[in-house]
Amino acid sequence: MYDVIVVGARCAGAPTAMLMARAGYRVLLLEKARFPQDKLSSHYLHQPGVEMLGRWGLLDKIRATNITPIERVSYENADIRLTGSLLPADGHSTTYAPRRFVLDPILADAASAAGAEFREGCTVTGLLREGDKVTGVTYKTSDGDEISEHAHLVVGADGMRSVVARHVEAPMIAENPPMTCTYYSYWEGLPAHFELYERPGRWVGVVPTNDDRTLVMTYFPQSEFQQVRTDAQAAYLEAIRTTAPSLHERLSSATQAERLYGTGEQLNFMRQPSGPGWALVGDAAHHKDSIAARGITDAFLQAQLLTDCVGKDLHDPAALATACERYARDLQETFMDFYRSTLNVAELKVPEDRVTFLKAISTNQTLVDRYFATLSGVCTMDDFYNEELLTALAEA
């Protein structure tokens, strides 16, 4: 009998297992893959995500992986260019964008070091129940063995197509159709920081990762997916040329080091994240377009949120039910604004009022830095809209 079974050992599941184990609980962590294994990802860790790694004692392990530190951010749209510093989250202003075959094993190893039992190559096939309460899981190993394990709490951290969410029939709190598709690759010989480029119908993101490779991502409207995928490489390069001409010129001196990766599966939803004996974290609970690069940071925050809500109450059924209800309420309150703001960007439109807004703040470095801080979650929109900003907008 385990206290917690966590299904999925990547950016949401491994931290959840680690934190629960550090809290003194007996934890089983199940993962269908075998690490190291790469995964589609935008990689970027916003400052709150870096702060979480620092809090958990894992940041030095990330820094030791030949990863490029990121000290600044820029945004370009036609004649608008904003360049800013990264405001700190609890003292952490430098950010990172680790490859997933680097990050995920570090997180899983941390869960094991905390005392969680980590089993790879295990595919969850169903849930155990007593009445309406989830009491465990059934899974199949890579050797074909079928095993059942019980727990006080089952946590689904198994992605946007979560098996746990499907079996508990977790209802949608919010759901929107896919808005973009994305294609990306990695380049060598391309010095970069965190760079964003936008024009109507296109978005380009640039971020340095591990081993002197730089990620360059392009976004297109979902309506163009079938057309783009017929010659994705040509569409990718053309999007860079027309959206980020200066970047395109820099690429002429760089080398595309890997094949093109891409997906049109940019689902947007927020599920009910808990119920009797179960909870969801990461993409299983809340998935949004990758254009905001918030997936990993949000997964870390949700893992910490669930653990904090559960506290020492796991063995008290009534207290655990209350804790799960609190987690559901806090998750929705914390992440709904990020969800909506991400969808606004994913529309790939550049409304005139936003152009006016960006031009108004462009001459004030403090406002530019604070604007970027709202995108990372360091600064709330309520804090951003202060008297200095309102004055700048009035004078625009």
Disulfide bonds with the S-S distance in Angstrom:
none
